Amino acid sequence: MPQCSLLDGHGDIVGEMHSLENLVMDDGGQLMVESINLLSEGIERVSSVLNGGVEKTWDRERWGVCICVDGSVVYSLLDSNYSCKLKTKKLLNLLMEWRGFLIAANTEEVKAVEV
């Protein structure tokens, strides 16, 4: 997962967020197939911005992202004190990798392994 700066409610950097699980795993309890469709929508929006489109937002159940060419801000929809900024290309890579993971998990045989 890409690293991004953790911002306070005033936009000041207060630390680092080392993962963006909240955004990619925010499925609202939907089926995996529906989550894949939502990720595809997010990928389309990010790609559109990177290809010269205007700023866009993409919200899930509890987390959203403001997508700009020069950087994107992932934020909580429930608490304005939680947000982080990362490069938009890294956001695109994250969404594409997570969607690929869900597609593989949904289509390939998964075996339990004892350790």
N, C-alpha and C positions, 0 to 999 in steps of 0.2 A: 504494500500500500504506500502511496506517496505520503511524504511528510508535508504538513502545512502549518502555518502560524495560527495559533489560537488567539482570537481577539476578544477583548472585553466589550461591554455595551457601548463604549465610546469609539471603537475601532482601533484601540491601542493593542499592540502585541503583548500578550501576557504569558506566553509559553508556546509549546509545540504540541500539536495533535499528531500522533504517529499513525493513526489509521482513520479511515472514513467508513467504518462498518455501519455507523448509524444511517448514512445515506443509502448505501447499496443494499442493506438488509432491511430497510424500512418498507415492508411489503403489506402492512396492514392486515396480515393474516390471510392473504390471498394465496391461491395455488401457485406453484412454481411457474407454470406456463404463463399466467397473468403477470407475474413479476418480470419474466423475460420480455413480455410485450412492453411493460413500463420502462425497462432499461433501454429497449430499442428506441422508444420515444425520446428518452434523455440523450441517447447517442445522436439521434437525428438533430436535436436542438443544438448540441455542442458542435457538431460538424457544421451546421448552418452558420453559426457564429464564426467559427474558424475560417470558413470559406467566404468571409466578407459580409455576413449578415449582421443585422442589428442585435443589440443586447437582448437576451431572453432569460426567462426564469423557468425552472422545472421543479415542481413540488411533488413530494410523495406523501405519505400519511402524516409524518411528524417532522420531516426534514425537507429542506429545499435548497436550491442553488441558484444564484444569480450568475449568469454566464456572460462574460465579456472577453474580447480578444486578448487583452493584456492580463487577465487573471479572473478567476471565479471565486465566489464566496459561498461556502456551504454554511447553512444556518439552521437553527432549530426553529420550527414553527410555533413551539410552545413557550420558549424562553429566549427573549432577545439578547440575553447575555452570552449565548453560545453561538459562535461562528468561527470559521477558519477560512483562510485564503490559500489557494494553490494555483499553479499554472494550469491554464485551460487545456493544454495538450495532455498534461498528466491526468486531468479529470477524464478526458476522452479515453485514454488508455485504461484507466481504472474501470470505467463503465463497460468497455469492450471486453476486458479480461473477466470481469464478474459475470457478464452475460454468457460468455463462452463456458465458464465454469458451470453455470446453471443448466445450460443446454447439454453439456456433457453428462451432468448428473441426472438429467431427465431422460437421456436416450441410451446411455451405456449401462451395462450391468455393474452394479456396485456390490462389492464383496466386503464383508467384515473381516478384519484381521486382528487376531489376538496378539498382544504384545507381552 
